[in-house]
Amino acid sequence: MMKHTMSEPIHIDGRLGEGGGQILRTSLAMAALLRQPVKLDHIRANRSKPGLKTQHLAGVLALAKITDAEVKGAHKHSTSLMFIPRTLKGGRYRFEISTAGAASMLLGAVLPPLLYASQPSEITITGGTHVPFSPPFHYVDRVFLPALQKLGVNVCVRLIRWGFYPKGGGEIRLLVKPCHNLQGVNLAQRGNLKKLQISACSTVNLPDHIVQREVAHMETCLADYGDKLGSDTLACRTLSPGNFVFLEADYEHTVAGFSALGKRGKPAEEVAAETCRAFKDFEKTEATVDFHLADQLILYLALAHGDSFIITEKVTSHLQTNIDIIRRFLPVSINLDSVSGKVSLKGAGLHTVK
C-alpha cells in the first residue's frame, strides 16, 4: 500500500475549480485511503451558502469513523476542516443523513478507502436516494458499479427504501469486498447499442397516469430504437411524494444512464423529454462514458495499476477539479483533451492495506 510519508497535512483550497462539495469528498477520501492528514479551507466557497451542509458533515463523520480520525471544524456551516486519519478499518457501519442529502454522495466518499481496507464492509446509508444534483440509486446500481467491476471492484448494492426531497428517509445497503488490486481499463469504443431500458417510478399517492405518460412519451421520442426498447413502471412508498425516470443505455463495451426528476408543475412529458435529450446528446458523440461517470471514475482509474483510456461526452469543471485534487495526493500522469474528451492516464497502482 503506497502512502505519503510527509507528516505535514496537504492543504486544499476549496475555491479551486468548481469550488463545491466534490473537492471535500475527493480530498477526504484520498486522505482516508492514504492515511494522509489534510487541511481544507474555504469549503464550498463557490456556492450560495458556503461551508458544510448536513450531507457534507455526514460524509466527514463517516470517514472519521472508518479511520478513527482526529477532526477539527466538523460542524454545520464550517468553512475550514482539519482531518488526521489514524487507521483504516472495514466492518459494519450505518451512516445517517437526517435530511434528503444524497446517499450516493456519501457512498462516493467512503467507498474508495473501504475498497482498500483489510476486511469486507457492510454499509447502510440513509438519506435521499433520488434527489436533485446527485446520482440517483439507479445510476449507482446500473452504471457506476458495473463500470467499477471492469476494474476489479466487487460491490453489491440494494435499495431498501426510496427517499425523495425534502424529507429523504431512503436507505441503501452495500457489501464491499477489498479490491486487492484495481486494473486500468481501455474504453476506446462503446460499440453498438444493444438495449435501452426505461424505468419510471412514482410514489403511491400520485396518479398512475404520470408514469404511463412518461413511458408513452419516451417510447415516441425513442421510436427509432423500438426494437431495442423496453420499459417498466413502479409505485413506491416514501416520506415525500416523488417521481423519477431513468433510461439505461447498454452498449457492447459500456453502459450509460440518463435520468430526470418530476416535481410539482413540471409536466410528465417534460420529465420524459429531458431524459431523452440527454441520451440523444450522448449518442451524437463518440463518448464511451457519460460525463457523470467520467467525473466519478477518474479517481478509481488513478488508483489502478496500468494504463487507462476513456472518452467523455464533455469535459466538466467537476472532472477537471477532481483531476487537480487527485494530483495533490498521487504521483499520477493524467492527460485530458478538453476538445475531444479523451482522457488517458497511468494509475498509481495501490495495493490493499495489510
Protein Blocks (a to p, Z undefined) as FASTA:
>chain_A
ZZdfbfbdcdddfkgojlpaklmmmmmmmmmmnopacddehihklbmbgcjdfklmmmmm
mmmmmnopacehiaghiabdcdddfbdcedddddddfblcdfklmmmmmmmmmmmmcbdc
ddddeddfbdghiacfklmmmmmmmmmmmnopacddddfbdcddfklopacddddddeki
acddddfbgbjafbdcddddddfkbcfklmmmmmmmmmmmmmmmmmmgccdddddddfbd
cdddddddddfkbccdddddddehiafklmmmmmmmmmmmmmmpmcfbdfklmmmmmmmm
mmpgcjdddddfbdcfklmmmmmmmmmmpccdddddfknopacdddehiacdZZ
